[in-house]
Amino acid sequence: MSVTEGDKSPAFTLPATGGRTVSLAACEGKPFILYFYPKADTPGCTKEACAFQEALPQLGQIGVTVIGVSKDKMPALEKFAAKYDLKFPLASDEAGMVVEAFGAWIEKSMYGRKYMGIDRSTFLIDKAGSIAKVWRGVKVPGHAKAVMDAVATLA
């Protein structure tokens, strides 16, 4: 299954860094950015997380939060968040239910070997809980800026 722009966001509740829990219900009434990344503390994922961290002050001014999701276990996420001083929640979806609900669990290929993995993807969810914008197969350079530009159009 895969969500597209205009769909209602799948419901989710996940444990997150800093002893937090993130859920669709808790975000109700406020727009937010939900992004999926393959693995904590790897080069691309670190660059992406740091770019969203840099954008946090601007996003906070307009009431938009960021939630990062991977299948990493909580200890790895806590270590990653502490290492880069990430203030937004990193959620653990070990079972992959949320990753699959958003269509971010895909077949990948490296050196001719096929395997299943997380598609680096981002979803902008509006205050009504609908998918306002979808980015799949994200390339990290310039991505946070593209998301910021899309957030500006929500008003």
MDTraj code that builds the backbone (N, CA, C; nanometers):
import mdtraj as md
import numpy as np

residues = "MET SER VAL THR GLU GLY ASP LYS SER PRO ALA PHE THR LEU PRO ALA THR GLY GLY ARG THR VAL SER LEU ALA ALA CYS GLU GLY LYS PRO PHE ILE LEU TYR PHE TYR PRO LYS ALA ASP THR PRO GLY CYS THR LYS GLU ALA CYS ALA PHE GLN GLU ALA LEU PRO GLN LEU GLY GLN ILE GLY VAL THR VAL ILE GLY VAL SER LYS ASP LYS MET PRO ALA LEU GLU LYS PHE ALA ALA LYS TYR ASP LEU LYS PHE PRO LEU ALA SER ASP GLU ALA GLY MET VAL VAL GLU ALA PHE GLY ALA TRP ILE GLU LYS SER MET TYR GLY ARG LYS TYR MET GLY ILE ASP ARG SER THR PHE LEU ILE ASP LYS ALA GLY SER ILE ALA LYS VAL TRP ARG GLY VAL LYS VAL PRO GLY HIS ALA LYS ALA VAL MET ASP ALA VAL ALA THR LEU ALA".split()
xyz = np.array([
    [0.0837, -0.1190, 0.0000],
    [0.0000, 0.0000, 0.0000],
    [0.0880, 0.1251, 0.0000],
    [0.0362, 0.2283, -0.0603],
    [0.1133, 0.3511, -0.0686],
    [0.0186, 0.4701, -0.0604],
    [0.0547, 0.5683, 0.0179],
    [-0.0297, 0.6871, 0.0270],
    [0.0140, 0.7896, -0.0772],
    [-0.0815, 0.8684, -0.1227],
    [-0.0523, 0.9740, -0.2191],
    [-0.1124, 1.1050, -0.1695],
    [-0.0778, 1.2124, -0.2365],
    [-0.1276, 1.3438, -0.1964],
    [-0.2802, 1.3441, -0.1985],
    [-0.3377, 1.4015, -0.0933],
    [-0.4820, 1.4077, -0.0802],
    [-0.5392, 1.2979, 0.0081],
    [-0.4632, 1.1881, 0.0270],
    [-0.5090, 1.0790, 0.1148],
    [-0.5043, 1.1244, 0.2605],
    [-0.5849, 1.0588, 0.3436],
    [-0.5734, 1.0778, 0.4880],
    [-0.4466, 1.0051, 0.5324],
    [-0.3764, 1.0625, 0.6272],
    [-0.2565, 0.9970, 0.6799],
    [-0.2955, 0.8708, 0.7550],
    [-0.2191, 0.7617, 0.7350],
    [-0.2433, 0.6430, 0.8177],
    [-0.2194, 0.6786, 0.9652],
    [-0.2980, 0.6196, 1.0532],
    [-0.2793, 0.6429, 1.1968],
    [-0.1503, 0.5732, 1.2404],
    [-0.0821, 0.6311, 1.3374],
    [0.0392, 0.5698, 1.3908],
    [0.0619, 0.6161, 1.5334],
    [0.1281, 0.5325, 1.6104],
    [0.1754, 0.5647, 1.7450],
    [0.3069, 0.4900, 1.7596],
    [0.4153, 0.5634, 1.7846],
    [0.5479, 0.5031, 1.7938],
    [0.6263, 0.5616, 1.9108],
    [0.7140, 0.4802, 1.9707],
    [0.8049, 0.5339, 2.0726],
    [0.9089, 0.6211, 2.0028],
    [0.9519, 0.7284, 2.0704],
    [1.0483, 0.8203, 2.0100],
    [1.1524, 0.8637, 2.1121],
    [1.2588, 0.9242, 2.0612],
    [1.3695, 0.9684, 2.1455],
    [1.3223, 1.0625, 2.2559],
    [1.4003, 1.0660, 2.3609],
    [1.3708, 1.1553, 2.4731],
    [1.2514, 1.1084, 2.5543],
    [1.2191, 0.9777, 2.5458],
    [1.1072, 0.9254, 2.6222],
    [0.9719, 0.9682, 2.5685],
    [0.9699, 1.0198, 2.4461],
    [0.8449, 1.0673, 2.3873],
    [0.7718, 0.9551, 2.3134],
    [0.6474, 0.9823, 2.2837],
    [0.5666, 0.8976, 2.1956],
    [0.5122, 0.9918, 2.0894],
    [0.5185, 0.9500, 1.9645],
    [0.4626, 1.0316, 1.8570],
    [0.3425, 0.9580, 1.7984],
    [0.2408, 1.0355, 1.7608],
    [0.1216, 0.9741, 1.7024],
    [0.0505, 1.0740, 1.6136],
    [-0.0281, 1.0214, 1.5219],
    [-0.1091, 1.1081, 1.4362],
    [-0.2060, 1.1879, 1.5231],
    [-0.2662, 1.1223, 1.6205],
    [-0.3635, 1.1890, 1.7076],
    [-0.3015, 1.3086, 1.7804],
    [-0.1779, 1.2932, 1.8276],
    [-0.1116, 1.4018, 1.9012],
    [-0.0785, 1.5199, 1.8099],
    [-0.0668, 1.4942, 1.6806],
    [-0.0331, 1.6007, 1.5855],
    [-0.1572, 1.6664, 1.5263],
    [-0.2733, 1.6157, 1.5605],
    [-0.3973, 1.6662, 1.5032],
    [-0.4114, 1.8167, 1.5235],
    [-0.4523, 1.8845, 1.4175],
    [-0.4727, 2.0287, 1.4248],
    [-0.3488, 2.1099, 1.3916],
    [-0.2347, 2.0406, 1.3700],
    [-0.1107, 2.1113, 1.3349],
    [-0.0461, 2.0383, 1.2170],
    [0.0081, 2.1141, 1.1226],
    [0.0801, 2.0457, 1.0150],
    [0.2126, 1.9907, 1.0676],
    [0.2597, 1.8810, 1.0065],
    [0.3886, 1.8259, 1.0475],
    [0.4556, 1.7536, 0.9319],
    [0.5849, 1.7317, 0.9486],
    [0.6668, 1.6632, 0.8490],
    [0.7022, 1.5267, 0.9070],
    [0.6700, 1.4221, 0.8319],
    [0.7039, 1.2863, 0.8720],
    [0.7994, 1.2338, 0.7665],
    [0.9224, 1.2025, 0.8086],
    [1.0160, 1.1514, 0.7086],
    [1.0732, 1.0173, 0.7502],
    [1.0951, 0.9324, 0.6502],
    [1.1466, 0.7979, 0.6701],
    [1.2889, 0.7926, 0.6170],
    [1.3771, 0.7314, 0.6948],
    [1.5173, 0.7217, 0.6545],
    [1.5675, 0.5814, 0.6849],
    [1.6638, 0.5328, 0.6043],
    [1.7080, 0.3930, 0.6179],
    [1.7749, 0.3546, 0.7492],
    [1.8741, 0.4327, 0.7949],
    [1.9489, 0.3888, 0.9125],
    [2.0141, 0.5070, 0.9841],
    [1.9955, 0.5123, 1.1149],
    [2.0536, 0.6184, 1.1970],
    [2.2061, 0.6180, 1.1879],
    [2.2608, 0.7374, 1.1906],
    [2.4065, 0.7584, 1.1962],
    [2.4815, 0.7021, 1.0752],
    [2.4170, 0.7038, 0.9593],
    [2.4860, 0.6743, 0.8333],
    [2.4980, 0.8079, 0.7612],
    [2.5908, 0.8227, 0.6665],
    [2.6174, 0.9554, 0.6084],
    [2.4955, 1.0299, 0.5535],
    [2.4171, 0.9657, 0.4687],
    [2.3011, 1.0344, 0.4103],
    [2.1963, 1.0684, 0.5145],
    [2.1716, 0.9758, 0.6040],
    [2.0705, 0.9968, 0.7071],
    [2.1129, 1.1056, 0.8053],
    [2.2425, 1.1126, 0.8334],
    [2.2945, 1.2173, 0.9212],
    [2.2781, 1.3534, 0.8552],
    [2.3141, 1.3647, 0.7277],
    [2.2995, 1.4927, 0.6564],
    [2.1537, 1.5367, 0.6538],
    [2.0635, 1.4416, 0.6279],
    [1.9208, 1.4740, 0.6216],
    [1.8702, 1.5208, 0.7580],
    [1.9041, 1.4478, 0.8645],
    [1.8592, 1.4842, 0.9995],
    [1.9134, 1.6214, 1.0392],
    [2.0397, 1.6473, 1.0086],
    [2.1003, 1.7766, 1.0433],
    [2.0359, 1.8910, 0.9642],
    [1.9977, 1.8642, 0.8393],
    [1.9311, 1.9683, 0.7588],
    [1.7938, 2.0011, 0.8192],
    [1.7208, 1.8992, 0.8629],
    [1.5910, 1.9264, 0.9275],
    [1.6123, 1.9962, 1.0611],
    [1.7180, 1.9585, 1.1345],
    [1.7481, 2.0240, 1.2614],
    [1.7742, 2.1735, 1.2386],
    [1.8494, 2.2057, 1.1327],
    [1.8771, 2.3467, 1.1004],
    [1.7499, 2.4226, 1.0672],
    [1.6528, 2.3552, 1.0073],
    [1.5273, 2.4196, 0.9676],
    [1.4284, 2.4333, 1.0838],
    [1.4555, 2.3649, 1.1958],
    [1.3612, 2.3642, 1.3078],
    [1.3193, 2.5028, 1.3567],
    [1.4120, 2.5973, 1.3753],
    [1.3673, 2.7280, 1.4242],
    [1.2625, 2.7922, 1.3326],
    [1.2867, 2.7864, 1.2015],
    [1.1906, 2.8438, 1.1067],
    [1.0593, 2.7661, 1.1101],
    [1.0677, 2.6342, 1.1134],
    [0.9470, 2.5515, 1.1165],
    [0.8686, 2.5768, 1.2452],
    [0.9402, 2.5887, 1.3560],
    [0.8768, 2.6137, 1.4846],
    [0.7985, 2.7434, 1.4866],
    [0.8515, 2.8450, 1.4187],
    [0.7826, 2.9748, 1.4134],
    [0.6460, 2.9630, 1.3470],
    [0.6328, 2.8697, 1.2541],
    [0.5040, 2.8538, 1.1858],
    [0.4271, 2.7315, 1.2379],
    [0.4746, 2.6754, 1.3492],
    [0.4021, 2.5676, 1.4160],
    [0.4098, 2.4318, 1.3488],
    [0.5176, 2.4056, 1.2760],
    [0.5332, 2.2768, 1.2086],
    [0.6406, 2.1950, 1.2798],
    [0.6061, 2.0716, 1.3142],
    [0.7030, 1.9840, 1.3781],
    [0.7580, 1.8835, 1.2774],
    [0.8697, 1.8228, 1.3139],
    [0.9355, 1.7224, 1.2301],
    [0.9438, 1.5934, 1.3100],
    [0.9144, 1.4814, 1.2445],
    [0.9298, 1.3498, 1.3064],
    [1.0064, 1.2619, 1.2078],
    [1.1176, 1.2044, 1.2532],
    [1.1951, 1.1125, 1.1705],
    [1.1620, 0.9694, 1.2108],
    [1.1472, 0.8796, 1.1131],
    [1.1118, 0.7405, 1.1421],
    [1.2081, 0.6451, 1.0714],
    [1.2557, 0.5454, 1.1469],
    [1.3347, 0.4369, 1.0872],
    [1.2995, 0.3085, 1.1615],
    [1.3556, 0.1974, 1.1163],
    [1.3310, 0.0700, 1.1849],
    [1.4373, 0.0429, 1.2911],
    [1.5225, 0.1410, 1.3190],
    [1.6252, 0.1243, 1.4218],
    [1.5617, 0.1067, 1.5591],
    [1.6328, 0.0367, 1.6459],
    [1.5883, 0.0206, 1.7848],
    [1.6128, 0.1523, 1.8605],
    [1.5392, 0.1721, 1.9686],
    [1.5488, 0.2963, 2.0458],
    [1.6910, 0.3316, 2.0914],
    [1.7716, 0.2372, 2.1437],
    [1.9059, 0.2773, 2.1875],
    [1.9887, 0.3415, 2.0743],
    [1.9770, 0.2888, 1.9521],
    [2.0515, 0.3457, 1.8389],
    [1.9993, 0.4862, 1.8063],
    [1.8684, 0.5053, 1.8175],
    [1.8106, 0.6375, 1.7894],
    [1.8506, 0.7393, 1.8955],
    [1.8503, 0.6974, 2.0226],
    [1.8906, 0.7883, 2.1315],
    [2.0359, 0.8325, 2.1121],
    [2.1207, 0.7378, 2.0750],
    [2.2627, 0.7672, 2.0533],
    [2.2794, 0.8652, 1.9361],
    [2.2073, 0.8406, 1.8265],
    [2.2113, 0.9261, 1.7074],
    [2.1635, 1.0677, 1.7424],
    [2.0508, 1.0781, 1.8128],
    [1.9953, 1.2089, 1.8503],
    [2.0926, 1.2859, 1.9392],
    [2.1546, 1.2167, 2.0347],
    [2.2492, 1.2816, 2.1266],
    [2.3749, 1.3259, 2.0520],
    [2.4250, 1.2403, 1.9645],
    [2.5489, 1.2692, 1.8919],
    [2.5375, 1.3967, 1.8090],
    [2.4203, 1.4200, 1.7471],
    [2.4024, 1.5365, 1.6597],
    [2.3102, 1.6419, 1.7203],
    [2.2774, 1.6283, 1.8491],
    [2.1934, 1.7228, 1.9207],
    [2.0622, 1.7482, 1.8457],
    [1.9982, 1.6395, 1.8027],
    [1.8717, 1.6501, 1.7299],
    [1.7588, 1.6706, 1.8304],
    [1.6856, 1.7790, 1.8144],
    [1.5798, 1.8151, 1.9090],
    [1.4448, 1.7557, 1.8726],
    [1.4255, 1.7226, 1.7451],
    [1.2958, 1.6669, 1.7050],
    [1.2942, 1.5156, 1.7331],
    [1.1759, 1.4574, 1.7479],
    [1.1687, 1.3150, 1.7803],
    [1.2087, 1.2244, 1.6644],
    [1.2881, 1.1234, 1.6979],
    [1.3205, 1.0153, 1.6054],
    [1.2430, 0.8951, 1.6567],
    [1.1539, 0.8426, 1.5734],
    [1.0665, 0.7341, 1.6163],
    [1.1173, 0.5997, 1.5673],
    [1.0958, 0.4981, 1.6489],
    [1.1373, 0.3622, 1.6170],
    [1.0161, 0.2813, 1.5696],
    [1.0248, 0.2333, 1.4462],
    [0.9197, 0.1491, 1.3891],
    [0.9811, 0.0127, 1.3594],
    [1.0270, -0.0546, 1.4663],
    [1.0956, -0.1838, 1.4503],
    [1.0131, -0.2846, 1.3712],
    [0.8827, -0.2869, 1.3938],
    [0.7959, -0.3831, 1.3255],
    [0.7705, -0.3435, 1.1799],
    [0.7955, -0.2166, 1.1480],
    [0.7791, -0.1705, 1.0103],
    [0.6360, -0.1441, 0.9682],
    [0.5430, -0.1424, 1.0614],
    [0.4012, -0.1216, 1.0277],
    [0.3761, 0.0169, 0.9675],
    [0.4361, 0.1200, 1.0255],
    [0.4150, 0.2565, 0.9762],
    [0.4905, 0.2762, 0.8449],
    [0.6131, 0.2241, 0.8394],
    [0.6921, 0.2315, 0.7159],
    [0.6110, 0.1723, 0.5999],
    [0.5495, 0.0562, 0.6248],
    [0.4694, -0.0094, 0.5204],
    [0.3421, 0.0677, 0.4899],
    [0.2758, 0.1217, 0.5929],
    [0.1503, 0.1955, 0.5721],
    [0.1711, 0.3159, 0.4805],
    [0.2892, 0.3758, 0.4860],
    [0.3194, 0.4921, 0.4021],
    [0.3830, 0.4522, 0.2682],
    [0.4018, 0.3228, 0.2471],
    [0.4600, 0.2775, 0.1203],
    [0.6088, 0.3045, 0.1096],
    [0.6762, 0.3133, 0.2254],
    [0.8195, 0.3446, 0.2252],
    [0.9068, 0.2190, 0.2378],
    [0.8465, 0.1006, 0.2399],
    [0.9214, -0.0261, 0.2478],
    [0.9222, -0.0826, 0.1064],
    [1.0376, -0.0754, 0.0407],
    [1.0442, -0.1101, -0.1013],
    [1.1587, -0.2065, -0.1313],
    [1.1523, -0.2666, -0.2490],
    [1.2630, -0.3502, -0.2939],
    [1.3718, -0.2589, -0.3466],
    [1.4928, -0.2825, -0.3004],
    [1.6088, -0.2053, -0.3442],
    [1.7086, -0.3011, -0.4079],
    [1.8093, -0.2440, -0.4695],
    [1.9101, -0.3274, -0.5335],
    [2.0461, -0.2608, -0.5184],
    [2.1462, -0.3380, -0.4773],
    [2.2821, -0.2863, -0.4668],
    [2.3771, -0.3948, -0.5151],
    [2.4599, -0.3593, -0.6091],
    [2.5567, -0.4547, -0.6661],
    [2.4875, -0.5824, -0.7134],
    [2.3692, -0.5646, -0.7721],
    [2.2957, -0.6780, -0.8269],
    [2.2174, -0.7596, -0.7254],
    [2.2315, -0.7256, -0.5986],
    [2.1598, -0.7987, -0.4935],
    [2.0318, -0.7235, -0.4588],
    [1.9209, -0.7924, -0.4608],
    [1.7924, -0.7309, -0.4266],
    [1.7627, -0.7540, -0.2791],
    [1.7079, -0.6534, -0.2161],
    [1.6715, -0.6642, -0.0747],
    [1.5625, -0.5623, -0.0450],
    [1.4954, -0.5787, 0.0677],
    [1.3922, -0.4839, 0.1095],
    [1.4557, -0.3794, 0.2022],
    [1.4134, -0.2555, 0.1854],
    [1.4669, -0.1481, 0.2678],
    [1.3756, -0.0266, 0.2662],
    [1.4106, 0.0709, 0.3481],
    [1.3312, 0.1934, 0.3569],
    [1.3679, 0.2874, 0.2423],
    [1.2662, 0.3319, 0.1705],
    [1.2808, 0.4342, 0.0679],
    [1.2886, 0.5679, 0.1416],
    [1.3953, 0.6421, 0.1203],
    [1.4068, 0.7736, 0.1841],
    [1.2916, 0.8580, 0.1294],
    [1.1944, 0.8869, 0.2143],
    [1.0769, 0.9587, 0.1684],
    [1.0249, 1.0513, 0.2780],
    [0.9550, 1.1561, 0.2340],
    [0.9051, 1.2581, 0.3254],
    [0.7589, 1.2870, 0.2925],
    [0.6808, 1.3068, 0.3973],
    [0.5393, 1.3374, 0.3824],
    [0.5080, 1.4641, 0.4607],
    [0.4468, 1.5612, 0.3943],
    [0.4002, 1.6822, 0.4602],
    [0.2523, 1.6589, 0.4871],
    [0.2154, 1.6604, 0.6140],
    [0.0781, 1.6309, 0.6539],
    [0.0154, 1.7591, 0.7078],
    [-0.1001, 1.7939, 0.6524],
    [-0.1639, 1.9208, 0.6904],
    [-0.2388, 1.9074, 0.8235],
    [-0.2920, 2.0204, 0.8709],
    [-0.3548, 2.0194, 1.0034],
    [-0.4805, 1.9334, 1.0095],
    [-0.5372, 1.8988, 0.8943],
    [-0.6546, 1.8115, 0.8910],
    [-0.6142, 1.6636, 0.8875],
    [-0.4820, 1.6361, 0.8832],
    [-0.4351, 1.4980, 0.8820],
    [-0.4302, 1.4369, 0.7432],
    [-0.4334, 1.5221, 0.6407],
    [-0.4241, 1.4733, 0.5027],
    [-0.2824, 1.4932, 0.4500],
    [-0.2443, 1.4084, 0.3550],
    [-0.1118, 1.4187, 0.2933],
    [-0.1137, 1.5359, 0.1957],
    [-0.0372, 1.6405, 0.2284],
    [-0.0339, 1.7597, 0.1432],
    [0.0711, 1.7462, 0.0329],
    [0.1829, 1.6793, 0.0642],
    [0.2907, 1.6646, -0.0345],
    [0.3698, 1.5384, -0.0022],
    [0.4165, 1.4710, -0.1086],
    [0.4936, 1.3486, -0.0938],
    [0.6231, 1.3600, -0.1730],
    [0.7329, 1.3224, -0.1107],
    [0.8626, 1.3118, -0.1790],
    [0.9099, 1.1683, -0.1614],
    [0.9360, 1.0985, -0.2699],
    [0.9869, 0.9614, -0.2630],
    [1.1245, 0.9569, -0.3290],
    [1.2056, 0.8579, -0.2897],
    [1.3386, 0.8456, -0.3485],
    [1.4192, 0.9729, -0.3292],
    [1.4096, 1.0297, -0.2108],
    [1.4705, 1.1595, -0.1796],
    [1.6221, 1.1582, -0.1939],
    [1.6733, 1.2609, -0.2572],
    [1.8169, 1.2895, -0.2594],
    [1.8349, 1.3994, -0.1541],
    [1.9283, 1.3817, -0.0635],
    [1.9410, 1.4699, 0.0524],
    [1.9756, 1.6155, 0.0191],
    [2.0748, 1.6440, -0.0685],
    [2.1083, 1.7851, -0.0915],
    [1.9872, 1.8665, -0.1402],
    [1.9560, 1.9727, -0.0664],
    [1.8470, 2.0623, -0.1042],
    [1.7082, 2.0141, -0.0638],
    [1.6986, 1.8942, -0.0077],
    [1.5661, 1.8398, 0.0251],
    [1.4955, 1.9203, 0.1353],
    [1.5660, 1.9521, 0.2432],
    [1.5023, 2.0261, 0.3529],
    [1.4487, 2.1601, 0.3019],
    [1.5205, 2.2237, 0.2107],
    [1.4737, 2.3514, 0.1532],
    [1.3457, 2.3294, 0.0728],
    [1.3410, 2.2225, -0.0073],
    [1.2207, 2.1919, -0.0856],
    [1.1013, 2.1694, 0.0060],
    [1.1249, 2.1013, 0.1184],
    [1.0169, 2.0764, 0.2147],
    [0.9725, 2.2086, 0.2764],
    [1.0688, 2.2927, 0.3129],
    [1.0375, 2.4251, 0.3704],
    [0.9529, 2.5067, 0.2715],
    [0.9898, 2.5041, 0.1443],
    [0.9129, 2.5778, 0.0430],
    [0.7690, 2.5276, 0.0367],
    [0.7507, 2.3954, 0.0456],
    [0.6169, 2.3373, 0.0419],
    [0.5383, 2.3738, 0.1681],
    [0.6053, 2.3767, 0.2831],
    [0.5389, 2.4134, 0.4088],
    [0.4843, 2.5553, 0.3976],
    [0.5604, 2.6436, 0.3334],
    [0.5199, 2.7838, 0.3186],
    [0.3884, 2.7964, 0.2421],
    [0.3564, 2.6986, 0.1561],
    [0.2339, 2.7067, 0.0781],
    [0.1109, 2.6574, 0.1548],
    [0.1317, 2.5966, 0.2731],
    [0.0193, 2.5440, 0.3500],
    [-0.0713, 2.6526, 0.4051],
    [-0.0106, 2.7564, 0.4593],
    [-0.0795, 2.8679, 0.5248],
    [-0.2172, 2.8381, 0.5588],
])
top = md.Topology()
chain = top.add_chain()
for i, resn in enumerate(residues, 1):
    res = top.add_residue(resn, chain, resSeq=i)
    for name in ("N", "CA", "C"):
        top.add_atom(name, md.element.get_by_symbol(name[0]), res)
traj = md.Trajectory(xyz[None], top)
